[in-house]
Amino acid sequence: MYLYNTATRHKDEFKPQNEKQVTMYCCGPTVYNYAHIGNLRTYIFEDLLARTIRLHYPLKHVMNVTDVGHLVSDADDGEDKMEVATAREGKSAWDIAKFYEAKFWQDYDALHCSRPSVISRATEHIKEMIALVKTLEEKGYTYRTSDGIYYDTSKFPRYDALVGHARISGLQGGARVEMSDEKRNPTDFALWKFSPKDKKRQMEWDSPWGVGFPGWHIECSAMAMKYLGHTLDIHCGGIDHVTIHHTNEIAQSEAATGEKYVNYWVHGEFLILRSGKMSKSGGTFVTLDVLREKGYEPLAYRYLCLGAHYRTQLEFSYESMDSAAKSLKNLRALCSQVRTAAQNRAQQTDKSRAWKEKFTAAMEDDLNAPKALALAWEAVRNAELTPGEKLDFLQFADTILALDLFVQPEVSSEPLPEEVTRLLEERARARAAKDWKKSDELRDAIAQKGYVVKDTPKGQQTEKK
């Protein structure tokens, strides 16, 4: 298996430290708002990686949930995103975190992403973060300012290892931060932030340095090393984490332990709109619920993501979603025909094994999902394979693709009540007029009649509760 390693800048053969268990850490959500589909693209690629690894090795997959400490600025200033959400919604920071985390996992499951072995919440690991900061302090890597405890990047010679000296040097002119009188270097970052003296934060803890809260970067190092040891096999995340977040993780982790932090750094590219990358701060983001409202099932979005390599930018449009939904529908129809012809009996032969090997080889070549998906299309149409052989291969392929290739929509044989039919027709008109508020109201009215409405590319589908 080969993976593109950001640290080496080429595809490296994957060799785990221990074949009895591969260790993988993935940067999870900051639960102050809904995850947008750009965020979710990253989790889809990480799921493909996890599923491919499990073909050969047991996997311990850890994902964090940042429910405190993620500041709105990379300059270590501004408010914590959780506090910003509190002001926006008039709820407690704890309630904000609970609500958006639950919504995140709902979307994650809907996309058939396999759950991590360990879900690690920042607020539940403050003790470990304080211990890590103390270790860095004892080793001489920290200094104190009026607003927190900072890491001195000049004391870590390998600070530019992940991104290269040129890119780090480019930050020195202030592109990343405005130099303050107290920061020694532009790239220095907060390990522990002090609470403001003039107000009480909702999320704050006692520490050896004073009441405050952890910096964002220290969270991941403390939790990753708690569950996976000093050296991780794989660390994943979005490409936007390379220059700052993951660079800082390496610096603080390796300074603390004296050991290599990660062997393989794997990063996914952006999902972009024609106007630029999808962004919460810029207000330009689409959620999975928006796609549902427009009639797309979540797995149509997964199909769209599988059609582009995880290291290439993917431009999102509703035209591409239409194409993905139609392709998934057609592929499922062909798979259903295969299963019927095979009388639901898979037949493993040398031919079907060869197709499985081709599929696996594609995924082991730096997660070439577009090629793997193309093989599913080729197999379903291949005249040289028997229906049983096709079924054997396609069932295997779907353990990685996770597209529900053999799903069949439930069709109710019982006629709908006249009132429900009328409400459905009215709702269809509201959706055609893009009156989404009216559409929601009518869906609730239909639910009160005992029926659930699902929006699909084929239109509204109903079933009894």
Secondary structure, 3 states (H helix, E strand, C coil): CEEEECCCCEEEECCCCCCCCEEEEECCCECCCCCCHHHHHHHHHHHHHHHHHCCCCCEEEEEEEECCCCECCCCCCCCEHHHHHHHHHCCCHHHHHHHHHHHHHHHHHHCCCCCCCEEEEHHHCHHHHHHHHHHHHHCCCEEEECCEEEECHHHCCCCCCCCCHHHHHCCCCCCCCCCCCCCCCCCCEEEEEECCCCCCCCCCECCCCCCEEECHHHHHHHHHHHHHCCCEEEEEEEHHHHHHHHHHHHHHHHHHHCCCCEEEEEEECCEEECCEECECCCCECCCHHHHHHCCCCHHHHHHHHHCCCCCCCEECCHHHHHHHHHHHHHHHHHHHHHHHHCCCCCCCCHHHHHHHHHHHHHHHECCCHHHHHHHHHHHHHCCCCCHHHHHHHHHHHHHHHCCCCCCCCCCCCCCCCHHHHHHHHHHHHHHHCCCHHHHHHHHHHHHHCCEEEEEECCEEEEEEC
